[in-house]
């Protein structure tokens, strides 16, 4: 099978400034490649319906856009061909000096590896797209793809950084990742965002929290770094 993965992150600056947020969250949506065009068409139609011309982003959820995001969340839960996985990192537990040679950027991409590798399985083929960032090491993305290839029999067909404004599916990942980050950091101030989170809780049947590793739809991995790494 051919799969595509679209990734984003929320509160990532806490890896470098630990006072900014308690938790950093990286998240990604997994889709069957055959469903890509249908998903994109649905999102484009939703934007047209609500007359939204810019990016869809978690930080743009507000009363005037709530119905759009409500429909998008329902679409996610109603369709088995879209899955979401996230990794939550407590910033105070990250020790870049001890484990990453003082390089926070290296640590950041190690966490991306942890997000991706558990769902890179079998002899499937994966194309991975990550929100674009300017890195000190220009080979970070390619190195990530190579290490994922070393640890799986799956084929990593491509791994690429894209600006989020060019990818509706990275925008989709941004929304779900933002939901998890807001919930773990307990900084819900917007009623519209609170309503979106309440909808997701209702769909899940429980709070937004760390899940069993085998959770197939909305997977939240709370990594434990207290023993080092």
C-alpha positions as CSV (number, residue, x, y, z in Angstrom):
1,X,0.0,0.0,0.0
2,X,1.0,3.6,-0.6
3,X,0.6,6.0,2.3
4,X,1.2,9.7,2.8
5,X,2.0,11.4,6.0
6,X,1.6,15.1,6.7
7,X,3.2,16.6,9.8
8,X,3.3,19.8,11.8
9,X,4.3,20.8,15.3
10,X,3.0,23.0,18.1
11,X,4.8,24.9,20.8
12,X,8.1,23.6,19.4
13,X,9.9,26.8,20.7
14,X,9.7,25.3,24.2
15,X,12.6,23.0,23.2
16,X,14.8,26.1,23.2
17,X,12.9,28.2,25.7
18,X,11.5,25.9,28.4
19,X,9.6,28.7,30.0
20,X,7.4,29.3,26.9
21,X,5.3,26.1,27.2
22,X,5.1,23.0,29.3
23,X,4.6,20.6,26.4
24,X,5.8,20.4,22.8
25,X,3.6,18.4,20.5
26,X,4.5,16.9,17.1
27,X,1.7,15.4,15.1
28,X,0.9,13.9,11.7
29,X,-2.0,12.6,9.7
30,X,-1.6,9.3,7.8
31,X,-3.7,8.7,4.7
32,X,-3.9,6.2,1.9
33,X,-2.4,7.9,-1.2
34,X,-5.5,6.9,-3.2
35,X,-7.6,9.1,-0.9
36,X,-5.5,12.2,-1.2
37,X,-7.5,14.0,-3.9
38,X,-10.8,13.2,-2.3
39,X,-9.6,14.7,1.0
40,X,-8.2,17.8,-0.6
41,X,-11.4,18.3,-2.6
42,X,-13.5,18.1,0.6
43,X,-11.3,20.7,2.3
44,X,-11.4,23.0,-0.7
45,X,-15.2,22.7,-0.8
46,X,-15.4,23.4,2.9
47,X,-13.3,26.6,2.5
48,X,-15.5,27.7,-0.3
49,X,-18.7,27.0,1.7
50,X,-17.5,29.2,4.5
51,X,-15.7,31.7,2.3
52,X,-12.3,31.1,3.8
53,X,-9.4,32.1,1.6
54,X,-6.3,31.7,3.8
55,X,-4.7,28.8,5.6
56,X,-6.7,26.6,8.0
57,X,-4.8,26.7,11.3
58,X,-5.5,26.0,14.9
59,X,-4.6,29.5,15.9
60,X,-7.3,30.8,13.5
61,X,-10.2,29.0,15.2
62,X,-12.7,31.6,16.3
63,X,-16.5,32.1,16.6
64,X,-16.8,33.1,13.0
65,X,-14.9,30.0,11.7
66,X,-16.1,27.4,14.3
67,X,-18.6,25.7,12.0
68,X,-16.0,25.0,9.4
69,X,-13.6,23.4,12.0
70,X,-16.5,21.5,13.5
71,X,-17.3,20.0,10.0
72,X,-13.6,19.2,9.4
73,X,-13.3,17.4,12.8
74,X,-16.4,15.4,12.1
75,X,-15.0,14.4,8.6
76,X,-11.9,13.1,10.3
77,X,-13.8,10.9,12.7
78,X,-16.2,9.7,10.1
79,X,-13.6,8.4,7.7
80,X,-11.3,5.4,8.5
81,X,-8.8,6.4,5.8
82,X,-7.5,9.3,7.9
83,X,-5.5,8.6,11.1
84,X,-3.6,10.9,13.5
85,X,-0.6,10.3,15.7
86,X,1.1,12.8,18.0
87,X,4.0,12.8,20.4
88,X,3.9,15.0,23.5
89,X,7.3,16.1,25.0
90,X,7.6,17.8,28.4
91,X,10.1,20.5,27.7
92,X,11.6,20.5,31.2
93,X,12.7,16.8,30.7
94,X,14.6,17.5,27.5
95,X,18.4,17.6,28.0
96,X,20.0,18.6,24.7
97,X,23.4,19.1,26.4
98,X,23.6,15.6,27.6
99,X,22.0,13.7,24.7
100,X,22.2,15.9,21.6
101,X,25.6,17.5,21.9
102,X,23.9,20.8,22.9
103,X,22.0,20.8,19.5
104,X,18.3,21.4,20.0
105,X,17.6,21.1,16.3
106,X,19.0,17.5,16.4
107,X,16.8,16.7,19.4
108,X,13.8,18.1,17.5
109,X,14.3,15.7,14.6
110,X,14.9,12.8,16.9
111,X,11.4,13.5,18.2
112,X,10.1,13.5,14.7
113,X,11.7,10.0,14.3
114,X,9.8,8.9,17.4
115,X,6.5,10.3,15.9
116,X,6.9,8.5,12.6
117,X,8.7,5.2,13.1
118,X,6.0,3.3,15.0
119,X,3.5,3.8,12.1
120,X,6.0,3.2,9.3
121,X,5.2,-0.5,9.0
122,X,5.4,-3.6,6.8
123,X,6.4,-3.4,3.1
124,X,4.3,-0.3,2.5
125,X,5.5,2.8,0.7
126,X,5.5,6.1,2.4
127,X,5.7,9.7,1.3
128,X,6.3,12.1,4.2
129,X,5.7,15.8,4.2
130,X,6.8,18.1,7.1
131,X,6.1,21.7,7.6
132,X,9.1,23.7,6.3
133,X,11.6,25.2,8.7
134,X,15.0,26.8,8.2
135,X,17.5,24.4,9.7
136,X,21.1,24.9,10.7
137,X,21.9,21.6,9.0
138,X,20.4,21.5,5.6
139,X,20.4,17.7,5.5
140,X,18.1,17.2,8.6
141,X,15.1,16.1,6.5
142,X,17.0,13.7,4.4
143,X,18.8,12.2,7.4
144,X,15.4,11.6,9.1
145,X,14.2,9.7,6.0
146,X,17.4,7.7,5.9
147,X,17.1,6.6,9.6
148,X,13.5,5.7,9.2
149,X,14.5,3.5,6.3
150,X,17.2,1.8,8.4
151,X,14.7,0.8,11.0
152,X,11.9,-0.6,8.8
153,X,11.4,-2.8,5.8
154,X,9.0,-0.2,4.5
155,X,10.0,2.0,1.5
156,X,10.4,5.7,2.2
157,X,9.7,7.0,-1.3
158,X,10.2,10.6,-0.4
159,X,10.5,12.9,2.6
160,X,10.1,16.6,1.9
161,X,9.6,19.9,3.8
162,X,6.7,22.1,2.4
163,X,5.4,25.5,3.4
164,X,2.1,24.9,5.2
165,X,0.3,27.4,2.9
166,X,1.0,25.0,0.0
167,X,-0.5,21.9,1.7
168,X,-4.0,21.6,2.9
169,X,-3.1,18.3,4.6
170,X,-0.3,19.9,6.6
171,X,-2.9,22.5,7.6
172,X,-5.1,19.6,8.7
173,X,-2.2,18.2,10.8
174,X,-1.7,21.7,12.3
175,X,-5.3,21.7,13.6
176,X,-5.2,18.3,15.3
177,X,-1.7,18.9,16.7
178,X,-2.8,22.2,18.1
179,X,-5.8,20.5,19.8
180,X,-3.4,18.2,21.6
181,X,-0.9,20.9,22.5
182,X,-3.6,23.2,23.9
183,X,-5.1,20.3,25.9
184,X,-1.8,19.2,27.4
185,X,-0.7,22.8,28.1
186,X,-4.1,23.5,29.7
187,X,-4.1,27.0,28.2
188,X,-7.6,27.0,26.6
189,X,-8.8,30.7,26.5
190,X,-10.9,30.7,23.4
191,X,-14.5,29.5,23.7
192,X,-14.4,28.4,20.0
193,X,-11.3,26.3,20.6
194,X,-12.8,24.9,23.8
195,X,-15.9,23.9,21.7
196,X,-13.7,22.2,19.1
197,X,-11.9,20.3,21.9
198,X,-15.2,19.3,23.5
199,X,-16.4,18.0,20.2
200,X,-13.3,15.8,19.9
201,X,-13.7,14.6,23.4
202,X,-17.3,13.6,22.6
203,X,-16.1,11.7,19.5
204,X,-13.3,10.0,21.4
205,X,-15.5,9.2,24.5
206,X,-12.7,10.4,26.8
207,X,-10.4,13.4,27.5
208,X,-7.6,14.2,25.1
209,X,-4.8,12.3,26.9
210,X,-2.1,9.7,26.4
211,X,-3.5,6.7,24.7
212,X,-2.7,3.0,24.4
213,X,0.1,2.5,21.9
214,X,-2.2,0.4,19.8
215,X,-4.9,3.2,19.5
216,X,-5.4,3.4,15.7
217,X,-7.3,6.6,15.1
218,X,-6.3,9.4,17.4
219,X,-3.0,8.3,19.0
220,X,-1.3,10.4,21.6
221,X,2.2,9.3,22.8
222,X,3.4,11.0,26.0
223,X,7.1,10.2,25.9
224,X,8.9,9.7,29.2
225,X,12.3,11.3,29.2
226,X,12.9,11.4,32.9
227,X,15.4,8.4,32.6
228,X,17.3,10.3,29.9
229,X,17.5,10.6,26.1
